C-alpha cells in the first residue's frame, strides 16, 4: 500500500500510509446484500412452468452481475486503489483503478493543514483534511481520512520540521 521503497528519495522514510476510511464501503456493501437478495428472490419466484423461465433467470443473473459490478465491485476497487502516504519529505496521493494518478505535495510548500469532522465522522474517527500549498493545486480537500487527528498532527509536525530545515528531527 502507498509508495514503494524504490520511489523514495535518499533519506526519505514513510511516516504513515493509509486508505480512505472504511465508511466509504458501507453503501457498496449494502448494495451487495440488496442485489443478492433481490436477484435470489427474483430467480426463486420465476415459475418453472413459464415458457421463458430459463431466459428470465439468465436475464436476472446478467442484470445482477452488472449491478454488482457498478454498485459494489468498482467502488471497492476505487477504495482499495486510493492510498495516502505521508513521508518525511512529501504527502503522496495515489488514485486510479485502471489508470494511475500520483500527486505529491512537498512538505516545504504546505502553508496550512486543517481538519473538519461532522458528528458521525467524530464517532467513526475520520474526517476531511484540507491541505493548502503554494503549488498549482492550491487547496486540496481529502475526504474520509481515517484517524484524522493523528494524520493532521503528523503532517503538521513534518511541515514544521521542513520549514525549520529539520528532517527526521535532525
N, C-alpha and C positions, 0 to 999 in steps of 0.2 A: 504494500500500500504506500502511496506517496512517491517521493523521489527515490530512485535507486542510487546506491552509493557511487556509481560511476558518473552520476550527474552532479555530484557535489564538487565544489571548488576546493582547492587546497586549504586546509584549516577549518573548513565548514563542517558543522555537525548538525544532525537532526535533533531538534528540541521536542517537537510534538507533531504527530501525524495522525489524521483522523478523517472520517467520512462525515457527511451531514448526519444530523440526529435521526434516530430510528423512527421518529414520529412521521417522517415522510413516507414510511411504508404502511401506515395504518389503512389508508384508503385503498391502496393496491391489494392489501391482504383481505379487507372486507369485500372488495370486488371479486377476488378469487373465490371466496366462500359463497357469495351470492350467485356467481356464474355457474359454479359446480352444482349447487343445489338446484338452481332453475333448470339447467340442462338435464340433470338427472331426473327431475320430476317430469320434464317435457318428454324425455325418451321413455320413461316408465308409463306415462299416460297416453302415449300414442297407441291406439288399438292395433293389435296384431292382425286382426282380420281386415284392416283397412288396406285397400288396394296398393296404395303408395307408402306403406309404413316404412319400408326399407329406405326409400328416398327421403322421407321425412326425418328419420333418425340420422341419416348421414348429413342432412342439411342442418339439423340441430347441432350435431357434433362439429361441423365446419364453422358455423357461426360462433359456437362456444370457444373453439380454439382461437379464432380471430379476436374475439372479445378478451380472452385471457391474455393474449399477446399484447394487445393495445392497452388494456387497463391494469394488468399486473406485471407481466414479464418485462416490458420496456421501462416502466417506472422503477422496477427493481434494478435493472441494468444501469439506468441513469444514476441511481443512488450508489450503486457499487463502484461505478467508474468515476465518480466525483470524489476527489480527495484534496485535502488541505494539508500542507506541510509547512511547518514553521521551523526554519533553520536559524543558525546563528548569524546568517547574512541576509536572508530574504524570506518572504512569505510566498509560497507557491500554491497556485490554484490550478488543479488539473481536472478537466471535464471532457466528456465525449464517450460515446458508445462505439461508433464506427470510425469517426474522425476524432482525433485528439487535439485538445486545445490546452496549452500550458501558459499560465500567466504568472510572471514573477514580479513581486514588488520589493525592490531593495529596501532594507530597513532604514538605511540612511535617508531615504526620500519620504518616509512616512511622517506626516505632520501631526495627525491626531488619530486616536483609537477610541471608539465609542461603542457601547453595547446597549441594547434595548431588549427588555423582556416583558411580555404580557403575563397575566396571572397564570395561565396554563403552562406557558414556557418556563416560568419560575418553578412551578411544581415539577416539571419534567427535567429541569436543569439545562435548558437550551435557550437560544435567543438569536438576535440579529446583531452581527458585528459590522460596524462601519469603519472602514479604514480610509482616511483621507491622505492622499500622497501628492507629491509635487511632480507627478508624471502626466502623461497624456490622458490617462483614465480619470484622474481627479479623485472622485469619491467612489468607493466600491462597497456595496452592501451585500453581505453574505448572510443568508437566512439559514436558520436551523443549525446553528453551530452548537455541538454538544459541549458541556462543561464550559459555558461561555465565560464565566468569571475567571476560571483558570487560564483559558486561552488569552483573554484580554490582559490579564496580569503578566503572563509570559511575554506576549507581544509588546506590551508597554515597556517591560524591563529590557527587552532586547533592543527596542527603539532607543531607549535612553542610553544604553551601552554603546550603540552605534553612533549616536550623536556626540558622545563623550570620547569616541575613538577607542573604546574598550570592546574587545571581542572576547567572549567567554570569561569576563572578569579580569582580563589582562590589561 
